[in-house]
Amino acid sequence: MAGRAGRKGEGAAAVFAAFLRLGLTSFGGPVAHLAYFRDEFVARRGWIAERDYADLVALCQFLPGPASSQVGIALGLRRAGYAGALAAWAGFTLPSALALAAFALAVRSRPDLLPQDALQGLKLAAVAVVAHAVWSMARSLCRDAAHLTLMAAAACAVWLAPSALTQFAVIVGGAVAGAWIGTPRAARAGGEPAFGPSRGVAVGALAAFASLLVVLPWLASRADAALASVVDAFYRTGSLVFGGGHVVLPLLRAEVVDAGWVDAGTFLAGYGAAQAVPGPLFTFAAFLGASLPAPLGGWTGAAAALVAIFVPSFLLVVGALPFWERWKRSATAQKLLSGVNAAVVGLLLAALYDPVWTAAVLSARDAAVALAAFVALVFWRVPAWAVVPASGMLAALLALLPP
């Protein structure tokens, strides 16, 4: 069965409501999204334990596609089964997707509709959210000198050689190091996975994932299959990109700009707009789908592109979870995971500096806003959804002061 639907009396509707709030307020990119998820579902709601959340993050770092969205899908699956997985994705994704599609239809030639100072404040809120996540996860997952050293080494590796390949290598290296420095955690009772589909369903999902990579290009090769070409392009992008987030941009540009579907100016305008909305960057696909030439553009194109780029995430999460849940129960797997979790914290630490800090903190005033947001989150325990707009307003007010 796909999880224990409606735990504590809450089902897919509660999952949708929780993720909708995050979809409306989660600015800052995939690293910040993972921090928002942790704050909401580990610290505030208690839907998942810290170590289980870290395990989910580690799994989704291995999978191609948008890691934060995949973590959200897995959290929804855990809470309310398949309906919960769909509800989590819809709540987190639709706000930004609808906004970007509407932007594409209304003002394609204008790259920015938000005041720059307010947008800067949203970026600074992301600095505080990620810093809070790094601090909290390090205290929980890096409790000895060996794991703290591994966390620092992972961060340094990414700083010195920034690339998606380095991130993947760091996670693998963390697993190897964990075999030497890790200690097994207490085993859970029972032999069945805590949540997830059956192995048969998982194998079917993985088979469907692979089959679509073959079938869609064949359908797209037909002269009258324009819609299939669009679905194939976005499905392939969602299937083959490692690292998620901004890593998807070169692949999308190759698919839509080089193919002549969208001009470079429109592509960059949409990218600028994507920075001004909350939620996953992969919703940029909705903008591009809406910008396609007739008869494929508009809301139909936006829906086709959006669904196609996220379908691989659903299939991979459903396909990987049963094997992951069973495998990580062994003592050896737990030791490996202790290293992987420390490496994941190192990746978050690296991202806190670049791109989160370097892209947001450009002056002493910016540092002041970020510090105020961090204090509000950590010491006053103000929820992240309130800190984000408050940071935007504070940055806009400080911008009115003389230099």
ABEGO torsion letter per residue (X at the ends): XBEBBGBGGBBAAAAAAAAAAAAAABBGEAAAAAAAAAAAAAAAAGABBAAAAAAAAAAAAABBEBAAAAAAAAAAAAAAEAAAAAAAAAAAAAAAAAAAAAAAAABAABABABBAAAAAAAAAAAAAAAAAAAAAAAAAABABAAAAAAAAAAAAAAAABBBAAAAAAAAAAAAAAAAAABBBBBBBBEABBABEBBAAAAAAAAAAAAAAAAAAAAAAABAABAAAAAAAAAAAAAAABBGEEAAAAAAAAAAAAAAGABBAAAAAAAAAAAAABBEBAAAAAAAAAAABBOAABEAAAAAAAAAAAAAAAAAAAAAAAAAAAAAAABAAAAAAAAAAAAAAAAAAAAAAAOAAAAAABABAAAAAAAAAAAAAAAAAGBBAAAAAAAAAAAAAAAAABBX
